């Protein structure tokens, strides 16, 4: 399934990174005993989810991509600033 969805997932992620506004949020997640966060990037047309080991400014930037020029709509979590 991962191989079959690889290309559509990348297309959705690329689409989100080109938008003028992206809603960005994360929630706690556990994998066995390891802590992770489920990140959501949501636009009017597409939502993309990804698990990550970090909840930080660096991870927020990674979620949006290096060249993101739009506005990130967040809950103003201090770690994003």
N, CA, C and O atoms as CSV, one atom per row, in Angstrom:
chain,resi,resn,atom,element,x,y,z
A,1,UNK,N,N,0.826,-1.164,0.000
A,1,UNK,CA,C,0.000,0.000,0.000
A,1,UNK,C,C,0.887,1.249,0.000
A,1,UNK,O,O,0.602,2.209,-0.716
A,2,UNK,N,N,1.947,1.242,0.789
A,2,UNK,CA,C,2.824,2.416,0.853
A,2,UNK,C,C,3.390,2.755,-0.520
A,2,UNK,O,O,3.452,3.924,-0.898
A,3,UNK,N,N,3.801,1.739,-1.260
A,3,UNK,CA,C,4.353,1.978,-2.602
A,3,UNK,C,C,3.282,2.538,-3.534
A,3,UNK,O,O,3.557,3.444,-4.322
A,4,UNK,N,N,2.075,2.008,-3.448
A,4,UNK,CA,C,0.989,2.463,-4.322
A,4,UNK,C,C,0.586,3.905,-4.030
A,4,UNK,O,O,0.188,4.638,-4.936
A,5,UNK,N,N,0.688,4.308,-2.779
A,5,UNK,CA,C,0.270,5.660,-2.390
A,5,UNK,C,C,1.402,6.672,-2.388
A,5,UNK,O,O,1.164,7.856,-2.148
A,6,UNK,N,N,2.611,6.243,-2.645
A,6,UNK,CA,C,3.766,7.137,-2.587
A,6,UNK,C,C,3.618,8.344,-3.510
A,6,UNK,O,O,3.810,9.479,-3.075
A,7,UNK,N,N,3.285,8.116,-4.753
A,7,UNK,CA,C,3.171,9.223,-5.706
A,7,UNK,C,C,1.988,10.152,-5.381
A,7,UNK,O,O,2.177,11.367,-5.343
A,8,UNK,N,N,0.773,9.620,-5.144
A,8,UNK,CA,C,-0.327,10.530,-4.782
A,8,UNK,C,C,-0.048,11.324,-3.503
A,8,UNK,O,O,-0.431,12.490,-3.401
A,9,UNK,N,N,0.618,10.695,-2.528
A,9,UNK,CA,C,0.958,11.406,-1.297
A,9,UNK,C,C,1.904,12.561,-1.604
A,9,UNK,O,O,1.714,13.670,-1.104
A,10,UNK,N,N,2.917,12.309,-2.421
A,10,UNK,CA,C,3.879,13.365,-2.775
A,10,UNK,C,C,3.188,14.494,-3.527
A,10,UNK,O,O,3.499,15.665,-3.310
A,11,UNK,N,N,2.256,14.152,-4.410
A,11,UNK,CA,C,1.513,15.176,-5.142
A,11,UNK,C,C,0.679,16.025,-4.180
A,11,UNK,O,O,0.617,17.245,-4.332
A,12,UNK,N,N,0.042,15.397,-3.198
A,12,UNK,CA,C,-0.748,16.141,-2.210
A,12,UNK,C,C,0.153,17.040,-1.370
A,12,UNK,O,O,-0.188,18.192,-1.104
A,13,UNK,N,N,1.301,16.514,-0.956
A,13,UNK,CA,C,2.241,17.303,-0.160
A,13,UNK,C,C,2.761,18.502,-0.964
A,13,UNK,O,O,2.854,19.607,-0.429
A,14,UNK,N,N,3.099,18.296,-2.233
A,14,UNK,CA,C,3.554,19.398,-3.088
A,14,UNK,C,C,2.463,20.453,-3.258
A,14,UNK,O,O,2.747,21.651,-3.230
A,15,UNK,N,N,1.227,20.014,-3.431
A,15,UNK,CA,C,0.100,20.932,-3.567
A,15,UNK,C,C,-0.029,21.811,-2.324
A,15,UNK,O,O,-0.141,23.033,-2.426
A,16,UNK,N,N,-0.013,21.181,-1.154
A,16,UNK,CA,C,-0.161,21.918,0.103
A,16,UNK,C,C,0.943,22.965,0.245
A,16,UNK,O,O,0.679,24.089,0.670
A,17,UNK,N,N,2.154,22.609,-0.102
A,17,UNK,CA,C,3.297,23.521,0.054
A,17,UNK,C,C,3.249,24.716,-0.891
A,17,UNK,O,O,3.988,25.681,-0.697
A,18,UNK,N,N,2.395,24.668,-1.907
A,18,UNK,CA,C,2.266,25.789,-2.848
A,18,UNK,C,C,1.099,26.721,-2.510
A,18,UNK,O,O,0.894,27.721,-3.197
A,19,UNK,N,N,0.341,26.409,-1.471
A,19,UNK,CA,C,-0.851,27.196,-1.156
A,19,UNK,C,C,-0.516,28.482,-0.409
A,19,UNK,O,O,0.522,28.586,0.243
A,20,UNK,N,N,-1.417,29.462,-0.518
A,20,UNK,CA,C,-1.229,30.746,0.159
A,20,UNK,C,C,-1.428,30.632,1.661
A,20,UNK,O,O,-0.812,31.372,2.428
A,21,UNK,N,N,-2.286,29.707,2.089
A,21,UNK,CA,C,-2.544,29.510,3.521
A,21,UNK,C,C,-2.675,28.019,3.808
A,21,UNK,O,O,-3.347,27.285,3.083
A,22,UNK,N,N,-2.021,27.592,4.879
A,22,UNK,CA,C,-2.076,26.194,5.304
A,22,UNK,C,C,-2.313,26.170,6.809
A,22,UNK,O,O,-1.593,26.816,7.570
A,23,UNK,N,N,-3.317,25.426,7.227
A,23,UNK,CA,C,-3.559,25.223,8.653
A,23,UNK,C,C,-2.643,24.089,9.101
A,23,UNK,O,O,-2.614,23.023,8.485
A,24,UNK,N,N,-1.900,24.325,10.172
A,24,UNK,CA,C,-0.891,23.380,10.642
A,24,UNK,C,C,-1.119,23.087,12.118
A,24,UNK,O,O,-1.237,23.997,12.938
A,25,UNK,N,N,-1.181,21.795,12.439
A,25,UNK,CA,C,-1.352,21.425,13.840
A,25,UNK,C,C,-0.818,20.010,14.033
A,25,UNK,O,O,-0.588,19.279,13.069
A,26,UNK,N,N,-0.628,19.643,15.283
A,26,UNK,CA,C,-0.141,18.305,15.611
A,26,UNK,C,C,-0.818,17.828,16.876
A,26,UNK,O,O,-1.312,18.623,17.676
A,27,UNK,N,N,-0.834,16.529,17.045
A,27,UNK,CA,C,-1.393,15.931,18.250
A,27,UNK,C,C,-0.512,14.759,18.665
A,27,UNK,O,O,0.120,14.115,17.827
A,28,UNK,N,N,-0.479,14.496,19.950
A,28,UNK,CA,C,0.355,13.413,20.457
A,28,UNK,C,C,-0.035,12.062,19.884
A,28,UNK,O,O,-1.200,11.818,19.573
A,29,UNK,N,N,0.947,11.193,19.750
A,29,UNK,CA,C,0.760,9.874,19.149
A,29,UNK,C,C,1.752,8.931,19.795
A,29,UNK,O,O,2.868,9.334,20.120
A,30,UNK,N,N,1.372,7.712,19.981
A,30,UNK,CA,C,2.295,6.718,20.536
A,30,UNK,C,C,2.433,5.555,19.571
A,30,UNK,O,O,1.452,5.074,19.005
A,31,UNK,N,N,3.656,5.118,19.397
A,31,UNK,CA,C,3.953,3.897,18.650
A,31,UNK,C,C,4.675,2.986,19.622
A,31,UNK,O,O,5.838,3.202,19.964
A,32,UNK,N,N,3.967,1.974,20.054
A,32,UNK,CA,C,4.451,1.127,21.147
A,32,UNK,C,C,4.742,2.040,22.335
A,32,UNK,O,O,3.822,2.668,22.857
A,33,UNK,N,N,5.979,2.127,22.767
A,33,UNK,CA,C,6.299,3.021,23.897
A,33,UNK,C,C,6.983,4.307,23.442
A,33,UNK,O,O,7.383,5.123,24.272
A,34,UNK,N,N,7.116,4.488,22.155
A,34,UNK,CA,C,7.787,5.677,21.627
A,34,UNK,C,C,6.769,6.786,21.371
A,34,UNK,O,O,5.687,6.550,20.835
A,35,UNK,N,N,7.142,7.990,21.765
A,35,UNK,CA,C,6.272,9.146,21.572
A,35,UNK,C,C,6.507,9.735,20.186
A,35,UNK,O,O,7.640,9.805,19.709
A,36,UNK,N,N,5.430,10.151,19.557
A,36,UNK,CA,C,5.503,10.800,18.246
A,36,UNK,C,C,4.365,11.818,18.179
A,36,UNK,O,O,3.574,11.946,19.113
A,37,UNK,N,N,4.299,12.529,17.072
A,37,UNK,CA,C,3.223,13.491,16.843
A,37,UNK,C,C,2.664,13.274,15.453
A,37,UNK,O,O,3.403,13.070,14.490
A,38,UNK,N,N,1.352,13.321,15.368
A,38,UNK,CA,C,0.673,13.259,14.083
A,38,UNK,C,C,0.432,14.692,13.642
A,38,UNK,O,O,-0.350,15.418,14.256
A,39,UNK,N,N,1.105,15.092,12.578
A,39,UNK,CA,C,0.987,16.441,12.044
A,39,UNK,C,C,-0.074,16.465,10.956
A,39,UNK,O,O,-0.188,15.532,10.161
A,40,UNK,N,N,-0.847,17.540,10.929
A,40,UNK,CA,C,-1.854,17.750,9.887
A,40,UNK,C,C,-1.565,19.075,9.199
A,40,UNK,O,O,-1.344,20.097,9.848
A,41,UNK,N,N,-1.571,19.035,7.886
A,41,UNK,CA,C,-1.474,20.244,7.065
A,41,UNK,C,C,-2.732,20.272,6.222
A,41,UNK,O,O,-2.963,19.372,5.415
A,42,UNK,N,N,-3.556,21.311,6.404
A,42,UNK,CA,C,-4.892,21.321,5.819
A,42,UNK,C,C,-5.107,22.596,5.006
A,42,UNK,O,O,-4.812,23.701,5.460
A,43,UNK,N,N,-5.630,22.411,3.790
A,43,UNK,CA,C,-6.031,23.534,2.941
A,43,UNK,C,C,-7.514,23.346,2.617
A,43,UNK,O,O,-8.149,22.422,3.124
A,44,UNK,N,N,-8.062,24.219,1.775
A,44,UNK,CA,C,-9.471,24.087,1.398
A,44,UNK,C,C,-9.722,22.808,0.611
A,44,UNK,O,O,-10.829,22.270,0.641
A,45,UNK,N,N,-8.706,22.316,-0.094
A,45,UNK,CA,C,-8.914,21.168,-0.977
A,45,UNK,C,C,-8.221,19.886,-0.542
A,45,UNK,O,O,-8.662,18.796,-0.907
A,46,UNK,N,N,-7.151,19.994,0.226
A,46,UNK,CA,C,-6.337,18.824,0.532
A,46,UNK,C,C,-5.894,18.855,1.993
A,46,UNK,O,O,-5.588,19.912,2.543
A,47,UNK,N,N,-5.867,17.679,2.605
A,47,UNK,CA,C,-5.291,17.516,3.941
A,47,UNK,C,C,-4.208,16.439,3.849
A,47,UNK,O,O,-4.416,15.385,3.248
A,48,UNK,N,N,-3.057,16.716,4.451
A,48,UNK,CA,C,-1.938,15.774,4.445
A,48,UNK,C,C,-1.532,15.517,5.887
A,48,UNK,O,O,-1.394,16.448,6.681
A,49,UNK,N,N,-1.342,14.252,6.217
A,49,UNK,CA,C,-0.960,13.852,7.574
A,49,UNK,C,C,0.380,13.141,7.527
A,49,UNK,O,O,0.671,12.411,6.580
A,50,UNK,N,N,1.199,13.356,8.556
A,50,UNK,CA,C,2.499,12.678,8.642
A,50,UNK,C,C,2.904,12.536,10.104
A,50,UNK,O,O,2.740,13.464,10.895
A,51,UNK,N,N,3.426,11.383,10.449
A,51,UNK,CA,C,3.968,11.169,11.791
A,51,UNK,C,C,5.400,11.676,11.852
A,51,UNK,O,O,6.166,11.517,10.901
A,52,UNK,N,N,5.756,12.284,12.970
A,52,UNK,CA,C,7.118,12.771,13.171
A,52,UNK,C,C,7.501,12.563,14.627
A,52,UNK,O,O,6.634,12.482,15.496
A,53,UNK,N,N,8.778,12.479,14.889
A,53,UNK,CA,C,9.275,12.289,16.251
A,53,UNK,C,C,9.403,13.593,17.014
A,53,UNK,O,O,9.645,13.576,18.221
A,54,UNK,N,N,9.246,14.729,16.335
A,54,UNK,CA,C,9.462,16.019,16.987
A,54,UNK,C,C,8.218,16.905,16.912
A,54,UNK,O,O,7.389,16.788,16.011
A,55,UNK,N,N,8.132,17.778,17.883
A,55,UNK,CA,C,7.113,18.831,17.934
A,55,UNK,C,C,7.891,20.121,18.181
A,55,UNK,O,O,8.075,20.535,19.326
A,56,UNK,N,N,8.344,20.748,17.104
A,56,UNK,CA,C,9.263,21.874,17.233
A,56,UNK,C,C,9.130,22.814,16.044
A,56,UNK,O,O,8.442,22.523,15.066
A,57,UNK,N,N,9.807,23.946,16.159
A,57,UNK,CA,C,9.855,24.910,15.057
A,57,UNK,C,C,10.493,24.279,13.827
A,57,UNK,O,O,10.007,24.458,12.710
A,58,UNK,N,N,11.568,23.549,14.027
A,58,UNK,CA,C,12.255,22.896,12.906
A,58,UNK,C,C,11.330,21.897,12.209
A,58,UNK,O,O,11.312,21.818,10.981
A,59,UNK,N,N,10.572,21.144,12.984
A,59,UNK,CA,C,9.646,20.174,12.382
A,59,UNK,C,C,8.509,20.885,11.668
A,59,UNK,O,O,8.095,20.448,10.594
A,60,UNK,N,N,7.996,21.964,12.232
A,60,UNK,CA,C,6.939,22.732,11.567
A,60,UNK,C,C,7.434,23.238,10.220
A,60,UNK,O,O,6.709,23.172,9.227
A,61,UNK,N,N,8.653,23.738,10.179
A,61,UNK,CA,C,9.241,24.209,8.920
A,61,UNK,C,C,9.421,23.054,7.944
A,61,UNK,O,O,9.174,23.209,6.748
A,62,UNK,N,N,9.848,21.904,8.441
A,62,UNK,CA,C,10.018,20.729,7.581
A,62,UNK,C,C,8.672,20.286,7.003
A,62,UNK,O,O,8.599,19.863,5.849
A,63,UNK,N,N,7.623,20.384,7.795
A,63,UNK,CA,C,6.295,19.997,7.327
A,63,UNK,C,C,5.837,20.888,6.169
A,63,UNK,O,O,5.182,20.417,5.239
A,64,UNK,N,N,6.182,22.166,6.231
A,64,UNK,CA,C,5.766,23.114,5.194
A,64,UNK,C,C,6.732,23.188,4.026
A,64,UNK,O,O,6.360,23.652,2.948
A,65,UNK,N,N,7.960,22.742,4.219
A,65,UNK,CA,C,8.948,22.778,3.148
A,65,UNK,C,C,9.796,24.028,3.204
A,65,UNK,O,O,9.357,25.078,3.673
A,66,UNK,N,N,11.009,23.900,2.722
A,66,UNK,CA,C,11.986,25.010,2.755
A,66,UNK,C,C,11.493,26.256,2.029
A,66,UNK,O,O,11.722,27.369,2.503
A,67,UNK,N,N,10.825,26.097,0.897
A,67,UNK,CA,C,10.431,27.254,0.098
A,67,UNK,C,C,9.031,27.761,0.368
A,67,UNK,O,O,8.489,28.509,-0.446
A,68,UNK,N,N,8.423,27.381,1.485
A,68,UNK,CA,C,7.044,27.794,1.756
A,68,UNK,C,C,6.964,29.307,1.903
A,68,UNK,O,O,7.657,29.896,2.732
A,69,UNK,N,N,6.107,29.937,1.086
A,69,UNK,CA,C,5.968,31.393,1.100
A,69,UNK,C,C,4.608,31.850,1.606
A,69,UNK,O,O,4.355,33.050,1.715
A,70,UNK,N,N,3.734,30.900,1.916
A,70,UNK,CA,C,2.387,31.241,2.348
A,70,UNK,C,C,2.309,31.568,3.832
A,70,UNK,O,O,3.320,31.796,4.497
A,71,UNK,N,N,1.087,31.583,4.325
A,71,UNK,CA,C,0.812,31.847,5.732
A,71,UNK,C,C,0.460,30.537,6.421
A,71,UNK,O,O,-0.409,29.798,5.958
A,72,UNK,N,N,1.132,30.253,7.522
A,72,UNK,CA,C,0.812,29.078,8.328
A,72,UNK,C,C,-0.158,29.508,9.417
A,72,UNK,O,O,0.170,30.359,10.244
A,73,UNK,N,N,-1.341,28.929,9.419
A,73,UNK,CA,C,-2.357,29.221,10.420
A,73,UNK,C,C,-2.195,28.175,11.519
A,73,UNK,O,O,-2.383,26.982,11.281
A,74,UNK,N,N,-1.842,28.629,12.730
A,74,UNK,CA,C,-1.557,27.708,13.832
A,74,UNK,C,C,-2.280,28.148,15.108
A,74,UNK,O,O,-2.939,29.187,15.148
A,75,UNK,N,N,-2.135,27.334,16.134
A,75,UNK,CA,C,-2.677,27.695,17.449
A,75,UNK,C,C,-1.666,28.498,18.266
A,75,UNK,O,O,-1.860,28.715,19.462
A,76,UNK,N,N,-0.595,28.934,17.621
A,76,UNK,CA,C,0.452,29.765,18.220
A,76,UNK,C,C,1.222,29.036,19.326
A,76,UNK,O,O,1.677,29.661,20.284
A,77,UNK,N,N,1.363,27.736,19.191
A,77,UNK,CA,C,2.199,26.974,20.106
A,77,UNK,C,C,3.582,27.609,20.145
A,77,UNK,O,O,4.160,27.883,19.093
A,78,UNK,N,N,4.120,27.846,21.329
A,78,UNK,CA,C,5.383,28.573,21.492
A,78,UNK,C,C,6.533,27.895,20.741
A,78,UNK,O,O,7.464,28.575,20.308
A,79,UNK,N,N,6.485,26.590,20.581
A,79,UNK,CA,C,7.542,25.882,19.869
A,79,UNK,C,C,7.632,26.221,18.398
A,79,UNK,O,O,8.659,25.962,17.770
A,80,UNK,N,N,6.572,26.798,17.825
A,80,UNK,CA,C,6.603,27.183,16.412
A,80,UNK,C,C,7.343,28.494,16.189
A,80,UNK,O,O,7.839,28.754,15.093
A,81,UNK,N,N,7.416,29.308,17.215
A,81,UNK,CA,C,7.936,30.671,17.059
A,81,UNK,C,C,9.445,30.723,17.074
A,81,UNK,O,O,10.027,31.801,16.953
